[in-house]
Amino acid sequence: MSKTALITGATSGIGYELAKRFAEEGYNLILVARSLENLKETASDIKNSAGLVNIHLIVIDLFEKDAATTIYSKTKELGLTVNVLVNNAGQGEWGLFTNTALAREVDIIQLNIISLVSLTKYYLKEMVERKEGKILLLASSISKVPSPYMAIYAATKSFVLTFAEGIAEEVNGTGVTITAIQPDATDTDFFHKAKAENSVVYREKSLFDPKDVAVAAYVGLMNNEHVVVPGISNKIQKAMNTLIPDTTIAVNMEKQMKPSQKTEGRTAPSHPASHRERRSINEQNNQNHGDYILAPATKN
């Protein structure tokens, strides 16, 4: 019997690549994002590459307070069993904390923490009752790193990592596993949504390929790993950070996250799905935000 993976933030970046990977492995999909048009294009891409999978599309804004409850209610209403939950959706806001907008940062906490916790709560309880299931949580390489210019984002990802490690131990032996992944800066639309496209790290540094991150996440999830750190350089940096004082780490991060002085460099994601989302994001209307649209199950 085919299993089903629910993936948030599924239309670009790591979420998009994870959706493709799960489909290639024979999973049916419930894809969650804010844009119906981008979800449809993602579903079309997957059908063209993965073949016979059922794909449900849920258009909803996870910034909204009751979004997680709505998602859970709709999957229950349709009798869908979620065997794998991928809490991928997340955003950040770049800038000095004294200059950034409080309302935006509260929204980020809602998205990165509250919606994530709520979805995890709903589906984890069912998984434990069934004695079967997996949950993947997107943390970050800066989950344990003080990060000037990204203080709120780093703090939310610190929560995600600690939360994942805690509940992973709680469910040990139940047949359910929890995995957190800590990717470094990745070639997605994240930096544009965070208004960080002029930061040193985005403009000047090399970025991870979302497909490579998705592969590492999938393999780690299937191997029941608690924490996945993709990339050799990322692993080395994580090990070094355990030896370096936080004050020194904060100084080093400030150099990475401060505004770039270069006039040339990266200005847009090269990852096709992320570039598509960047191109369309300013054209999206907000009429469906806070509501849901559920596309019927489809087969290719």
Residue, then its C-alpha position, 0 to 999 in steps of 0.5 A: m500500500s502506498k504511503t503519503a508524505l505531506i510537505t509544506g513550502a513545496t513549490s521551491g527550494i528544498g521543499y520542491e526537491l523533497a517532493k520530487r524525491f518522495a514521488e520518485e520513491g513511490y509516495n503519494l503527496i500532499l503539497v502545501a504552499r500559498s500559490l495555487e499556480n505554483l503548486k499546479e506547476t510543481a505537481s506537473d513537474i512531478k508527474n512528468s518525472a515520477g509517474l503514477v502518484n496521487i497529488h493533493l494540493i492545499v493552498i494556505d498561508l501558514f502565517e495564519k493562526d489557524a492554518a495548521t488546524t485547517i490542514y489537519s482537518k482537511t486531511k482527516e475529512l478526506g481520510l488521508t493518512v500522513n505517513v511522513l510529515v515534512n515541516n519545510a516552510g520557513q522564512g527569515e528577515w534580514g537587518l538590524f533588529t532595531n530597524t526591522a518590523l515587529a509585525r513581520e518578525v511575529d509572523i516569522i515566529q508564527l510560521n517557523i515555530i507555531s505552525l510547525v509545532s501545531l502540525t507536528k502535534y496533530y500528526l505525531k499523535e496519530m503516528v504514535e497511535r499507529k506505531e508508524g511514521k516519520i517527521l522531518l523538520l527543517a532546522s539550519s546550520i545557524s540553529k546553534v549560532p548567534s546570527p547578527y542581521m538574522a537574529i530572529y530567524a536563527a533563534t527560531k531555528s534553534f527552537v526547531l533543532t532543540f524541539a526535534e531532538g527532545i521529541a525524538e527521544e520521547v518517541n524512541g521505541t514507538g516506531v516513529t522517528i524525528t529527524a532535523i536537518q541543518p543545511d547551510a545557505t542554499d540556492t533558494d528564494f529564501f534570501h529574497k523573501a528575507k530581503a537579504e539579497n545584498s548580504v555578503v553570504y548571498r552575493e559573494k559565497s557559494l551556496f548549497d544545491p537544494k537537490d543535494v540538501a533534499v537527498a541528504a535529508y531523505v536518506g537521513l530520514m529513512n535511516n532514522e537519524h536524529v540530526v542530518v548535517p549535509g556537506i563536509s564543510n558544513k560538518i567541519q564548521k559545526a564541529m568548530n563551533t563547539l570549540i569557539p566562544d559564542t561571542t567570537i561566532a557572533v563576530n564571524m557571523e556578522k561578517q557573513m551577514k552584513p551588507s556586501q560592498k561588491t556591486e557584482g555577484r549573485t542577484a537571483p536563485s539559479h535553482p529553476a523552481s526557486h527562480r520561478e517562485r521569485r519571478s511570480i511572487n510579486e504577481q500573486n494576489n492575496q485573495n486566498h490567504g488564510d483560506y484553503i483550496l483543496a485540489p482533488a486527488t489525481k493520477n498521471 
